[in-house]
Each structure stands twice: as C-alpha cells, then as structure tokens.
C-alpha cells in the first residue's frame, strides 16, 4: 500500500506499508486515524514492523483516552508473544462515560505466552483503589480452557480457578473462587463492607448449580451467608439461602 487516504465528514484515515512472505512475513507499515462515532472521537496511530522471525505492533490511542498497546510476536508454530498495555490515569466522565460514578481509571498490564498458554500481571486502579493481578493465566487445548486468577484487592486476596469445556454443547464450565479479608469501599457499595468466603459454580446455559459460604456486611456487623442455587433457562430453584 503506497498511499491510502480517506477523508470524510466523520474523520480521516492515513496508511502506507509493505509486506512480503518467504518462510516468514517481513515488512513494515504505519498509519493514523481520527474518526467520530456519535459524540466520541477516536484517534490514534499504528506502527508495525516484521523482520526475520520477529514482528512488532504498536498501537497508540490519543482519544477518547490515552492508551498504548505494544505487541511482540515470534513467527513460528507456537507464536510466542509478549504485550504491554498502559493507560495513564484519566477521568472517564470527561470522554467515555459522562454518567458514570468512576472519577479516575488507570491500567498497567504486561503478559507473555504462546497460542496454548499465557500469563498476565499488572494492576488496574479504579477511583484510587488498586486491583493487583498477581497472576491471570490460561492454558488451552482442543477440548478445554484452564483459567487461574490470583489477585490482591481491598487489603485481601482473591483466588479463582476454572475449567471451560469447549467441546461440549453448549459450552460448560466449572469454577471455584475463594477470598479473604477484603474491604469494599463505600464508593463501590454505598457503605463500607467486609467479606470473605468461597463460591462454586458447575454447569452451562442449559443447567447450572452454584453453592457458596461467605461472610458479608459492615465491619461491625458481618453476616454469615450460605447459598445453594440451581437453574435452567426457564427456572431458578433456591435450595438454600441462609443469613
């Protein structure tokens, strides 16, 4: 592509690049865009380079928020990859969600893996409250997807594991989650809360069951809760709900 220029009342697009294929792809490309969608303006740049078995893609968004995504790939069968994703702190009410209660949002994430497995670490900060992703991992096969999450939030920790059966129809999943010593700020729940507990889910869109034991409530009046629910698209049966 020697020259691509698109001009419209909605915005503009510019791009140029070249690519060739031997054992791997090689080439480069760069462009920029600015486009109006409703009341929002989306603007940014893209830079791509491929040489030998390395490929690099850098995406930069300048509107409606500032965000940078960098992707590095190895051109072989397992497609090893790394990425960085950063969003400097901004007020989403100004450009994305004017009716939101979120006053600030920021993100800083990194990851690496292959087509079969990967790991992500980093943090998302919402209204000044950090959500630390110590480990968000997946491992994929032809029939299943294994998921694992370990994160620090609200002064406590959340750990979850899951097994999604991709070969079943409809897709079925087993999920477990445990958490302890988590404080939920008043800005998220209307009042300060403390919680710990565990939750198990097994099923699909056709039929499912969820059981849980947890503590939840204001710091000086935490309630013990036990829950056992099963359901389908047409009904929900509450076998147990004790507080």
C-alpha positions in Angstrom: 0.0 0.0 0.0 1.9 3.1 -1.2 -0.7 5.6 -0.1 -4.1 5.2 1.5 -6.0 8.4 2.3 -9.6 8.5 3.4 -11.4 11.8 4.1 -14.9 12.1 5.4 -17.1 14.4 7.4 -16.7 11.7 10.1 -12.9 11.9 10.1 -9.8 10.7 8.3 -7.5 7.7 7.8 -3.9 7.6 6.6 -1.8 4.4 6.0 1.1 3.1 4.0 3.1 -0.1 4.2 4.5 -3.2 2.5 4.8 -6.9 3.3 6.5 -9.9 1.7 6.3 -13.6 2.5 9.1 -16.2 2.4 9.5 -18.5 5.4 8.0 -15.7 7.5 6.4 -12.3 6.9 8.6 -9.3 6.5 7.7 -5.6 6.1 6.5 -2.5 7.8 3.5 -0.2 7.9 2.3 2.9 9.7 -0.8 5.0 9.8 -3.0 7.2 11.8 -6.7 7.8 12.2 -9.3 10.2 13.6 -12.9 9.2 13.4 -16.1 10.5 15.0 -18.6 7.9 16.4 -21.6 9.5 17.9 -20.3 12.2 20.3 -16.9 10.5 20.7 -13.8 11.0 18.7 -11.4 8.0 18.2 -7.9 8.9 17.2 -4.6 7.1 17.3 -1.6 5.6 15.4 -0.4 2.2 14.4 3.2 1.1 13.7 4.1 -2.4 12.5 7.5 -4.0 11.7 8.4 -7.5 10.8 12.0 -8.8 10.3 13.3 -12.3 10.3 11.1 -14.1 12.8 10.2 -11.1 14.9 7.1 -8.9 14.5 6.3 -5.8 16.4 3.0 -3.9 16.5 2.5 -0.7 18.4 -1.0 0.9 18.8 -1.4 4.3 20.3 -4.8 5.8 21.2 -4.9 9.5 21.9 -8.7 10.0 22.0 -11.2 9.5 23.7 -8.5 8.3 26.2 -4.7 7.9 26.2 -3.7 4.2 25.8 -0.6 2.4 24.5 -0.5 -1.3 23.4 2.7 -3.0 22.4 2.7 -6.5 21.0 5.8 -8.6 20.2 5.5 -11.9 18.2 7.8 -14.7 17.2 6.8 -16.1 13.8 6.8 -19.8 14.5 4.2 -22.5 15.1 3.6 -21.8 18.8 3.5 -18.0 18.1 5.3 -16.8 21.3 4.0 -13.3 22.3 4.5 -10.6 24.8 2.5 -7.4 25.4 2.4 -4.2 27.4 -0.8 -2.2 27.9 -0.8 1.1 29.7 -3.5 3.7 30.3 -2.4 6.8 32.3 -4.9 7.9 35.0 -7.8 9.8 33.5 -11.4 10.8 34.3 -13.7 8.6 32.2 -16.6 11.0 32.8 -15.0 13.5 30.5 -14.7 11.4 27.4 -16.2 7.9 27.7 -19.0 7.7 30.4 -20.4 11.1 31.4 -23.0 9.5 33.7 -20.5 7.2 35.4 -19.6 7.4 39.1 -16.0 6.5 38.2 -13.8 9.5 38.8 -10.5 8.0 37.8 -9.2 5.0 35.9 -5.7 3.7 35.1 -4.2 0.4 33.9 -0.7 -1.1 33.6 -0.6 -4.7 32.4 2.0 -7.0 30.9 1.8 -10.5 29.6 3.6 -13.3 27.8 2.7 -16.7 26.4 2.0 -18.8 23.3 -1.1 -20.0 21.4 -1.5 -22.7 24.1 -0.9 -20.8 27.3 -0.2 -17.3 28.7 0.1 -15.2 31.9 -0.9 -11.6 32.6 0.3 -9.5 35.5 -0.3 -5.8 36.5 -2.8 -3.5 38.0 -6.0 -1.6 37.3 -6.7 1.4 39.5 -10.4 2.4 39.8 -11.2 5.6 41.8 -7.9 5.3 43.5 -8.4 1.7 44.6 -5.8 -0.8 43.1 -6.7 -4.2 41.7 -3.4 -6.1 41.6 -3.4 -9.0 39.2 -0.5 -11.2 40.6 -1.4 -13.9 38.1 -4.0 -14.3 35.4 -3.2 -17.5 33.5 -4.8 -19.6 30.8 -3.9 -22.9 29.2 -5.8 -24.1 26.1 -6.3 -27.5 24.5 -8.7 -28.6 21.7 -11.4 -29.5 24.2 -10.9 -27.3 27.3 -9.6 -24.0 28.6 -8.0 -23.8 32.1 -8.1 -20.5 33.9 -6.4 -19.3 37.1 -6.6 -16.0 38.9 -4.7 -14.7 41.9 -5.2 -11.0 42.8 -4.9 -8.6 45.7 -7.8 -6.3 46.3 -9.3 -4.3 49.1 -6.5 -5.3 51.5 -7.2 -9.0 50.9 -6.8 -11.7 48.3 -9.0 -13.4 45.7 -8.1 -16.8 44.1 -10.1 -18.5 41.4 -9.8 -21.5 39.1 -11.9 -22.6 36.2 -12.2 -25.3 33.6 -14.2 -24.5 30.5 -15.2 -27.5 28.3 -15.0 -26.1 24.8 -16.0 -29.4 23.2 -19.4 -29.7 24.9 -22.6 -28.3 23.5 -23.5 -25.9 25.0 -20.1 -24.9 26.5 -19.9 -26.0 30.1 -17.7 -24.7 32.9 -16.6 -25.5 36.5 -15.4 -22.5 38.5 -14.3 -22.1 42.1 -13.4 -18.9 43.9 -12.2 -18.1 47.5 -11.4 -14.8 49.0 -10.5 -13.4 52.4 -10.1 -10.2 54.4 -11.4 -8.0 51.5 -12.7 -4.5 52.3 -15.2 -3.0 49.9 -15.1 0.8 50.0 -18.2 2.9 50.5 -17.8 4.4 47.0 -18.4 1.0 45.4 -21.2 -0.4 47.6 -22.9 2.6 49.2 -21.3 1.6 52.6 -18.1 0.1 53.8 -18.3 -3.8 53.7 -16.0 -6.7 54.8 -16.2 -10.1 53.1 -14.6 -13.5 52.9 -15.8 -16.8 51.6 -16.0 -19.3 48.8 -18.2 -19.9 45.7 -18.5 -22.9 43.4 -20.2 -23.0 40.0 -20.8 -26.0 37.8 -22.9 -26.0 34.6 -23.8 -24.4 31.3 -26.6 -22.2 29.9 -28.8 -25.3 29.9 -28.4 -26.2 33.6 -26.2 -24.9 36.4 -25.7 -25.1 40.1 -23.9 -22.6 42.4 -23.1 -23.1 46.1 -21.3 -20.7 48.4 -20.4 -19.9 52.0 -19.4 -16.4 52.8 -19.3 -13.5 55.3 -20.5 -10.1 54.2 -21.6 -7.0 55.9 -20.4 -3.7 57.6 -17.2 -4.2 59.6 -19.1 -4.2 62.9 -22.0 -6.5 61.7 -20.7 -9.2 59.4 -23.3 -11.8 58.4 -22.8 -15.5 57.7 -24.4 -16.5 54.4 -25.0 -19.9 52.9 -26.3 -20.3 49.3 -27.3 -23.2 47.1 -28.9 -22.3 43.7 -29.7 -24.4 40.7 -31.3 -23.4 37.5 -32.0 -23.5 33.8 -33.1 -21.0 31.1 -36.7 -21.4 32.3 -36.4 -21.7 36.1 -34.3 -21.0 39.2 -34.6 -23.1 42.3 -33.2 -21.7 45.6 -32.5 -24.8 47.7 -30.8 -22.8 50.4 -30.4 -19.1 51.3 -29.5 -18.7 55.0 -28.3 -15.5 56.6 
